[in-house]
Amino acid sequence: MWHTVFQGKPWHAEVCNRAKDGSTYWVDTSIVPYKDQAGRITKLVAIRTDITARKSFEVQLRQSQERFELAVRGSNDGIWDWELNTNKVYYSSRFKEHLEYNDDEEFQNHIDSFGSHLHPDDAVATWGAVRGHLEEERPYDVTYRMRTKNGKYRWFRAKGIANRDSEGKAYRMAGSISDISEIKRIEEQLARDATHDRLTGVPNRVLLMERLEQAMHNAKGPSSRGFALLFLDFDRFKLINDS
């Protein structure tokens, strides 16, 4: 400090000091040297501003950011944060990993990246849920499929909530996605097992009764052509079935 000042140069720094009671406080300090006509330093002017409150806020903010980053890295869910005015979106590394991407160049931080990977059959319902939340404040909780880097689709469940200004207009929306592909696979398998024989894959009696009820219902309409049921009886088929 003094080396700089006595060279005739201003000096500025944020300095931590210790008070008489042992506590510490921060001071923003500037020291400016003044010279006479001969170029000799005749006096120093110091300006000191207490910035303890600001420093405390910076520490709290840094700790909050560290907690958020740690929570994001430790979570299995993908995190997204959408700025509605600019359509820029923060996608966490886990979000991109779910889709098998590694960096921002492959999956850019924009809402179009999400839209271009959304399954066409799920687009209407998904964007409808977004508008319902932003315009009518309905809960945003939706499932959809997204295309991964290798071209395959995976199922996700998304939840989100919007921040609104004093007039109630949404300006930001953030949330998470969870990979539910395995859950969907099990649900589809259970649904198929309920209507098909697990050994042969042949439709079972449950599915037959459902189709018969549907056919009988449709036959009651004015434009119905009716339907026919073919019954086959195989001798000693029970022996094969039991085996």
C-alpha distance (Angstrom), angle and dihedral (degrees) to the residues before:
residue distance angle dihedral
M1 . . .
W2 3.82 . .
H3 3.79 92.2 .
T4 3.81 89.5 57.6
V5 3.81 94.2 44.6
F6 3.80 95.8 47.9
Q7 3.76 88.6 51.9
G8 3.79 85.4 63.6
K9 3.80 95.8 -106.2
P10 3.83 125.7 128.7
W11 3.81 115.7 -111.9
H12 3.80 127.0 -151.2
A13 3.80 132.6 178.2
E14 3.79 144.7 141.0
V15 3.79 106.9 -111.7
C16 3.79 130.1 -164.0
N17 3.81 112.1 -142.3
R18 3.78 134.0 -174.5
A19 3.81 119.3 -128.2
K20 3.79 125.8 -142.1
D21 3.82 91.6 -99.2
G22 3.81 90.8 55.2
S23 3.80 97.2 -103.7
T24 3.78 121.3 126.4
Y25 3.78 129.3 -126.3
W26 3.79 134.9 -178.7
V27 3.79 125.2 -124.6
D28 3.79 129.0 -170.7
T29 3.81 102.4 -140.7
S30 3.79 131.1 -169.1
I31 3.84 123.2 179.4
V32 3.81 119.3 -168.7
P33 3.84 121.2 -172.6
Y34 3.83 119.8 -143.7
K35 3.80 122.2 -152.7
D36 3.78 133.1 -157.6
Q37 3.81 124.8 -131.6
A38 3.79 90.4 -82.8
G39 3.79 90.9 57.1
R40 3.78 94.8 -108.8
I41 3.78 119.3 139.9
T42 3.78 106.7 -114.7
K43 3.79 102.8 171.2
L44 3.77 145.2 1.2
V45 3.79 124.3 -135.6
A46 3.80 116.7 -156.3
I47 3.78 126.3 -166.8
R48 3.79 116.4 -165.6
T49 3.81 126.0 -174.4
D50 3.80 124.3 -175.6
I51 3.83 107.1 -124.6
T52 3.81 98.6 167.8
A53 3.81 93.2 119.9
R54 3.81 91.9 50.3
K55 3.79 92.1 48.4
S56 3.78 90.8 49.8
F57 3.80 90.1 51.5
E58 3.83 90.9 49.5
V59 3.80 90.7 52.2
Q60 3.81 91.4 49.3
L61 3.81 91.0 47.3
R62 3.81 92.0 49.6
Q63 3.80 91.3 48.9
S64 3.81 90.3 48.4
Q65 3.81 91.1 51.0
E66 3.80 90.9 48.3
R67 3.81 91.2 50.8
F68 3.81 90.8 49.2
E69 3.81 93.3 48.4
L70 3.80 91.0 47.4
A71 3.81 91.9 49.3
V72 3.82 91.4 48.9
R73 3.82 92.5 49.6
G74 3.80 92.0 46.8
S75 3.79 96.0 47.2
N76 3.79 122.2 91.6
D77 3.81 89.4 -149.2
G78 3.78 123.6 90.1
I79 3.82 114.0 -119.2
W80 3.81 124.7 -146.4
D81 3.81 132.0 -177.5
W82 3.81 117.7 -169.4
E83 3.84 123.7 -162.1
L84 3.80 101.2 -153.9
N85 3.82 96.0 -160.8
T86 3.80 94.9 55.7
N87 3.83 100.1 22.3
K88 3.80 88.6 -131.3
V89 3.80 112.9 145.6
Y90 3.78 131.3 -163.2
Y91 3.81 109.1 -141.4
S92 3.79 115.5 -169.7
S93 3.79 120.2 -130.9
R94 3.82 89.2 -108.3
F95 3.82 90.0 55.1
K96 3.81 90.2 55.6
E97 3.80 92.5 43.0
H98 3.81 89.2 57.5
L99 3.81 86.5 60.3
E100 3.81 92.9 40.2
Y101 3.82 95.1 -111.1
N102 3.79 124.5 133.9
D103 3.79 109.8 -171.5
D104 3.81 145.1 26.1
E105 3.80 94.0 -104.3
E106 3.81 91.8 63.5
F107 3.81 95.3 40.0
Q108 3.80 108.9 25.3
N109 3.79 123.4 -150.7
H110 3.78 96.7 -108.4
I111 3.81 135.3 104.8
D112 3.82 89.2 -117.2
S113 3.81 89.2 67.4
F114 3.80 89.0 61.4
G115 3.80 94.0 44.4
S116 3.80 94.6 49.0
H117 3.83 91.6 53.8
L118 3.80 96.0 45.1
H119 3.81 115.7 107.8
P120 3.85 109.3 -105.6
D121 3.81 91.6 -130.7
D122 3.82 90.9 55.9
A123 3.81 98.7 42.7
V124 3.83 98.9 89.1
A125 3.81 94.6 49.3
T126 3.82 93.2 43.2
W127 3.81 97.2 50.0
G128 3.80 89.0 41.7
A129 3.81 89.2 56.9
V130 3.82 89.8 49.4
R131 3.82 92.4 51.7
G132 3.80 90.7 44.9
H133 3.79 90.3 56.3
L134 3.80 96.7 42.7
E135 3.80 97.3 43.1
E136 3.80 104.0 28.2
E137 3.83 100.7 20.7
R138 3.80 92.5 -123.4
P139 3.84 113.6 161.1
Y140 3.80 113.1 -87.1
D141 3.79 106.8 -135.7
V142 3.82 114.0 135.7
T143 3.80 141.1 150.6
Y144 3.78 123.7 -140.3
R145 3.79 143.9 151.9
M146 3.80 124.5 -107.2
R147 3.78 129.0 -166.6
T148 3.79 115.9 -117.7
K149 3.79 125.6 -145.3
N150 3.81 91.6 -93.7
G151 3.82 91.4 54.6
K152 3.81 98.7 -104.5
Y153 3.80 123.1 124.0
R154 3.79 124.9 -125.3
W155 3.80 129.6 -169.7
F156 3.81 120.5 -116.6
R157 3.78 136.5 -178.5
A158 3.80 113.8 -144.7
K159 3.79 130.2 -163.6
G160 3.78 127.7 -179.5
I161 3.77 147.9 158.2
A162 3.81 133.3 -154.7
N163 3.80 131.3 -131.1
R164 3.79 113.4 -135.8
D165 3.80 135.6 -161.1
S166 3.80 126.6 -125.7
E167 3.81 90.0 -79.9
G168 3.80 92.7 53.0
K169 3.80 95.1 -107.9
A170 3.80 114.8 142.5
Y171 3.79 115.4 -122.7
R172 3.79 100.7 164.8
M173 3.81 137.5 26.8
A174 3.78 128.6 -169.9
G175 3.77 137.3 172.4
S176 3.78 147.2 124.1
I177 3.80 142.7 -90.6
S178 3.80 127.3 -143.6
D179 3.79 124.6 -160.4
I180 3.83 106.5 -121.1
S181 3.80 97.8 166.7
E182 3.80 93.1 119.0
I183 3.81 91.7 48.5
K184 3.80 90.1 51.0
R185 3.79 91.0 48.8
I186 3.81 91.5 52.6
E187 3.81 91.8 46.7
E188 3.80 91.4 51.4
Q189 3.80 91.2 47.1
L190 3.82 92.0 50.1
A191 3.80 90.9 48.5
R192 3.80 90.9 50.9
D193 3.81 92.7 45.2
A194 3.79 89.2 55.2
T195 3.82 92.3 59.8
H196 3.82 103.4 28.1
D197 3.77 136.6 57.0
R198 3.81 107.5 -104.7
L199 3.79 94.1 -145.2
T200 3.80 101.2 47.7
G201 3.82 102.5 16.8
V202 3.82 89.1 -128.8
P203 3.85 116.0 144.2
N204 3.81 110.7 -98.3
R205 3.80 135.1 -142.0
V206 3.83 92.6 -84.7
L207 3.79 91.8 60.4
L208 3.83 90.8 42.9
M209 3.82 91.0 55.9
E210 3.82 91.5 46.6
R211 3.82 91.6 51.9
L212 3.81 91.7 45.7
E213 3.81 92.0 51.8
Q214 3.81 89.7 48.2
A215 3.82 91.6 49.0
M216 3.82 92.1 48.2
H217 3.80 90.7 49.2
N218 3.82 92.2 49.9
A219 3.83 90.8 46.7
K220 3.80 90.0 64.8
G221 3.79 92.7 65.2
P222 3.83 121.6 102.0
S223 3.82 92.9 -117.5
S224 3.80 95.3 46.1
R225 3.81 119.3 128.3
G226 3.78 91.5 -161.1
F227 3.78 124.8 -123.4
A228 3.80 140.7 -114.0
L229 3.79 132.0 -135.9
L230 3.81 119.9 -148.6
F231 3.81 115.8 -155.7
L232 3.80 120.5 -163.4
D233 3.80 123.1 -169.2
F234 3.81 117.9 -163.5
D235 3.78 118.7 -163.8
R236 3.80 115.2 -121.7
F237 3.84 91.1 -0.8
K238 3.80 89.0 136.5
L239 3.80 88.9 71.6
I240 3.81 90.4 57.6
N241 3.79 92.4 43.6
D242 3.81 93.2 50.8
S243 3.79 91.1 48.0
